Amino acid sequence: MYEGAIQDLIDELGRLPGVGPKSAQRIAFHLLSADAADVNRLATTMRKVKELVRFCTTCFNVAESEQCRICQDPRRSDEVLCVVEEPKDVVAIERTGEFRGRYHVLGGAINPLEGVGPDQLRVRELMTRLSSGAVRELILATDPNTEGEATATYLALMVKEMGLTVTRLASGLPVGGDLEYADEITLGRAFAGRRSV
């Protein structure tokens, strides 16, 4: 246990998601030994993010203006809407260069054990967007875990009567993976999602 400002920094860093006590201590001592200009640049950037970044009023992705760059892009198709859990999922899909539609960020997934139900997510806003009639296909790109599957199932039931094509991202074996290391669920999904060659 340290005292004063260094312990305060370790405590604050430890509150960040994915940063345990050892990592917090390591980061704190790195900052302590780093050049003052580097630390000031980091602090300035953190303040700037807090002041400038907000959520897009349309899709709830991160943005520095009222709408994110994807919602502002007129070349994007309004007919396909991809539902994701978090803004980081938008970035992952965008990196593929395969999707040219629009997004809707839920802000999480249904997780009853942590008290997260549909009312804590942006489901109401999604239903409002879908009611315009412009969307023809809804892609459910939630995580392939228990919470993501529950969220996808819930959303599929919610939009069932709207006449939309509802799809789910395929899941299965990663490229370069070995069958012997795949878990049963992943291998089962790979069999269920097999395609002709």
Number of C-alpha atoms within 10 A of each C-alpha: 5 9 7 7 9 16 15 13 17 22 16 12 20 19 12 10 7 10 13 15 14 11 14 21 20 14 17 21 14 12 16 13 10 11 10 11 9 11 15 11 11 13 12 12 12 11 11 11 12 10 10 10 13 17 17 20 15 18 23 22 26 20 18 14 13 16 19 19 14 19 21 11 13 9 10 14 14 17 13 21 25 22 24 25 22 19 20 13 18 21 11 10 14 13 10 8 8 8 15 16 19 21 26 26 27 25 16 21 25 24 15 10 8 7 9 14 15 18 9 14 18 18 21 13 17 19 13 10 16 18 12 8 13 13 18 15 18 23 20 23 22 24 20 16 10 12 18 20 18 17 26 25 13 14 19 19 10 12 16 11 8 11 10 16 14 17 14 17 11 12 17 18 17 11 6 6 9 9 12 7 9 15 11 10 11 16 17 14 14 17 13 12 11 10 7 3 3
